[in-house]
Amino acid sequence: MNCSKCGGPNERSAKYCIHCGTPLRKKEPITQGESPHYYDKEKMHAPPFQPKVEEMSISEETVEDKGGCWIAVVSFLFPIVGLILWIIWSTQRPRSAEAARNGFIASVIALLLLFILLGVSIFLFAADLFRMTM
């Protein structure tokens, strides 16, 4: 037990501090509300918290919306699938819907660029053929 005035160590049975002579207080019994280690037996054996059924929605209960790179890749490789997933998931899984939309848009842009490049190549090839025949 330490002295409240000087902080010096004392024996538990001491009534006065051996360093400064201050009377030492005996520890009073702790009441239930004061102890951080007191547990109410009724609360200990209470059932675990379960939210009300009306508080839970289907998306919180069953669906985990992480988005994901794989959705964007599948949507890029198969743009129709990306479009369908984007439409279906727009309200239920917004992150996944965004990934599907990004893959779909990237696929459409890539296809447009490919068609433009193909059209220019065909035009240049036809122009070369036309020059050779004249």
Secondary structure, 3 states (H helix, E strand, C coil): CECCCCCCECCCCCCECCCCCCECCCCCCCCCCCCCCCCCHHHHCCCCCCCCHHHCCHHHHHCCCCCCHHHHHHHHHCHHHHHHHHHHHCCCCHHHHHHHHHHHHHHHHHHHHHHHHHHHHHHHHHHHHHHHHC
